[in-house]
Amino acid sequence: MNGIPDLRLEYADPYSSLGDDLAAAEALAARSGDLDLRGLLREHWRMTGKPDELADRFVARDLGAVERAEVYVEEVERQFGRALGPGDRVLEVGCGTAALAAAAARRGCSAVASDVSMRWLVLARKQLDDLGLGVELVCCAAEALPYRAGAYDVVIAGDVVEHVADQGQFTRECARALRPGGVLFLATPNRYSLGLEPHVRLWGVGFLPRGVAKRYVALVRKAPYDHVRLLSSFALRRMLKREGFRVVIEPPEVPVASMRLASGVELRLVRLYNRVRRFRAARIGLLVVGPFFYVFASKGER
């Protein structure tokens, strides 16, 4: 579709069939010529049936993705100990609007962006065209990446691991796609955060047993919660180490692009968090109850 290869072997989204996804993608593609990215994102979230409060926030979040992506890629470069550039092969998994792949392409990297939803790849194509960047787009599941072993120097997935149907298989596929010495970067919310759960904007969701959390979200938000499985830093470390990764997990500073989404009490808490995390002892505690993590998983050399 639109020149984007569809390499999905199955479609695991419990709320949308393959046919529904293709229909949504076609509808978005038909509007892409007369809507800007903001308008196309609004149309996307309208079609998903999200409440207006969440839809408006998600549009604002998506529009800030390019700015956040620069911060993420700079963190990957810090972990690598050098700048990324020509010769580096970068794969973004669960790309959404492909902001991370765009940041890599700006540096001259050979960048590929993949997502299981064709509708998101239509949105990614819109953003990449606006930015004038050449990034290969591929529709595939994160648990079945259609790439040879060791094809990439860096695999990046922002806000993805908590959504995949099989987190262990996702991790194995990322490990397989990386060359020895390559780095997997994940940005993901913490299950046991003391802040609002970002997908449903409710307090305390992660502290509840998962079955109770689903009922709580359904009662308050009138929305399903089966598609989110947040992990703690301990669960993330354990899962990645099973695949032979060397793992570093950090409670990072909340970037400016994300702070713009907060207001009132939430904004005051974010500012307090950014101050507190400067202290080493506090960062240890924030690995337990902080809002989100940067995860750097290095694949060992052969």
PyMOL commands that set and color helices and strands:
alter all, ss='L'
color gray80, all
select helices_A, chain A and resi 18-31+37-48+52-63+65-80+99-106+118-131+167-177+205-207+210-221+233-241+256-259+264-276+280-289
alter helices_A, ss='H'
color red, helices_A
select strands_A, chain A and resi 89-93+110-115+136-139+152-158+178-189+196-197+202-203+245-250+292-299
alter strands_A, ss='S'
color yellow, strands_A
deselect
rebuild
show_as cartoon
